[in-house]
Amino acid sequence: VTQKAAALRSRGLDILSFSAGEPDFDTPEHIVAAAEEALRKGQTRYTATAGVPALRAAVAAESQLARGVPATADEVIVTVGAKHALYLLFQALLDPGDEVIVPAPYWVSYPDQVLLAGGVPVIAPTQAEENYELSVSTLEKLVTGRTKALVLNTPSNPTGSVYRRESLEKLTHFALEAGLVVVCDEIYRDLVYGEATHVSPLSLAPRDKRDLVFVVDGVSKTYAMTGWRIGWGIGQSDLIKAMTKIQGQEVSNPTSFAQMATLKALDGPKEFLKEWLAEYCLRRNLMVERLNAIPGLSCHLPQGAFYVLVNVKKVLSAMGPEATDVTLSDRLLDAAQVAVVPGSAFGAPGTIRLSYATSRQDIEMGVARLAEAIHRILAT
Ligand SMILES: Cc1ncc(COP(=O)(O)O)c(C=O)c1O
């Protein structure tokens, strides 16, 4: 869809895109200035493989503050985006045939990264009506002698769901008791709205089981720094050492001046975030209200990240037995010139994902176009 949207756009068509997986805001000025300063000071050489020591220490300190669990610099690896932290983790952790439980809908990279490490992704279903939270009873049925890890992503891409404390507590305790490594992808942790609060499984883990928890985080989403490619992993120091060995052979280190900018992001002012959150919240409300007003579509109010997962099963039935979320997304691009992502990509067939990291004006216009196109589909 993205490629087709780009091709149509290059032919001069006015495509509205709800497919973005990144903030539409610019990186705050003080962070850009820190990168400039680092460049001028000559911080343009290789750094330590696991990241600049000051940044590792800053990440540890921030994590301690946010999650209430002590962390030290040697429990941190700075990576080329949160994605590479996950990749390195699976490479270091998994033996061939090891199983990793991935709740669906899932972020696209988890199953493939597990496969790349020789592991076996085991997909665990969740339901919209249950806030897309994995239940202990579902997890229990999937754990085998080969299960090595469980991936939890809260707030979630693509559902926007944020785990409630009680359900997360039960799930974390069960997984840790079963000896699983709990991989917490917390890249959207700062982007939560209304009553919801982000809770980290790390802060729920019993003290003697903390070594089994691995946190992945970074600056991409919170600070609008997707292109800078800086993320990190926080976990048991031997695991961090193993990941560092692999990182050393793959990329040597994350980009030097991007690390210095990240240090500024963590230590600098955070006021901009309040404004961004208020804007995301308005966009979310607008998009969900307009989408739910379209006959044939339904979606829940997501509590975090910047995505809405929309149930399109009624529209698909009207299109005929061959119709899928992929053919619908294609048709919406052709007929409405609106780009959305088919839910099949996230293990959620019968849905489409819309991102509201775009202006309210585009949301109004794009959803109106969708309404018209869907009205026509249902009328035929
Ligand atoms: C759930 C989730 N985890 C990780 C990432 C990767 O983040 P980064 O850009 O820092 O590699 C993304 C990016 O879309 C994401 O949605």
Ligand as a Chemical Component Dictionary entry (heavy atoms), coordinates in Angstrom:
data_LIG
# 
_chem_comp.id                   LIG 
_chem_comp.type                 NON-POLYMER 
_chem_comp.pdbx_formal_charge   0 
_chem_comp.three_letter_code    LIG 
# 
loop_
_chem_comp_atom.comp_id 
_chem_comp_atom.atom_id 
_chem_comp_atom.alt_atom_id 
_chem_comp_atom.type_symbol 
_chem_comp_atom.charge 
_chem_comp_atom.model_Cartn_x 
_chem_comp_atom.model_Cartn_y 
_chem_comp_atom.model_Cartn_z 
_chem_comp_atom.pdbx_ordinal 
LIG C1 C1 C 0 5.748  -1.502 18.678 1  
LIG C2 C2 C 0 6.990  -0.966 18.067 2  
LIG N1 N1 N 0 8.175  -1.369 18.557 3  
LIG C3 C3 C 0 9.330  -0.931 18.049 4  
LIG C4 C4 C 0 9.342  -0.039 16.991 5  
LIG C5 C5 C 0 10.675 0.375  16.431 6  
LIG O1 O1 O 0 11.091 1.608  16.892 7  
LIG P1 P1 P 0 12.419 2.269  16.316 8  
LIG O2 O2 O 0 11.991 3.179  15.220 9  
LIG O3 O3 O 0 13.023 2.980  17.477 10 
LIG O4 O4 O 0 13.296 1.185  15.805 11 
LIG C6 C6 C 0 8.149  0.410  16.434 12 
LIG C7 C7 C 0 8.147  1.311  15.283 13 
LIG O5 O5 O 0 7.183  1.470  14.568 14 
LIG C8 C8 C 0 6.932  -0.055 17.001 15 
LIG O6 O6 O 0 5.750  0.334  16.514 16 
# 
loop_
_chem_comp_bond.comp_id 
_chem_comp_bond.atom_id_1 
_chem_comp_bond.atom_id_2 
_chem_comp_bond.value_order 
_chem_comp_bond.pdbx_ordinal 
LIG C1 C2 SING 1  
LIG C2 N1 SING 2  
LIG C2 C8 DOUB 3  
LIG N1 C3 DOUB 4  
LIG C3 C4 SING 5  
LIG C4 C5 SING 6  
LIG C4 C6 DOUB 7  
LIG C5 O1 SING 8  
LIG O1 P1 SING 9  
LIG P1 O2 DOUB 10 
LIG P1 O3 SING 11 
LIG P1 O4 SING 12 
LIG C6 C7 SING 13 
LIG C6 C8 SING 14 
LIG C7 O5 DOUB 15 
LIG C8 O6 SING 16 
# 
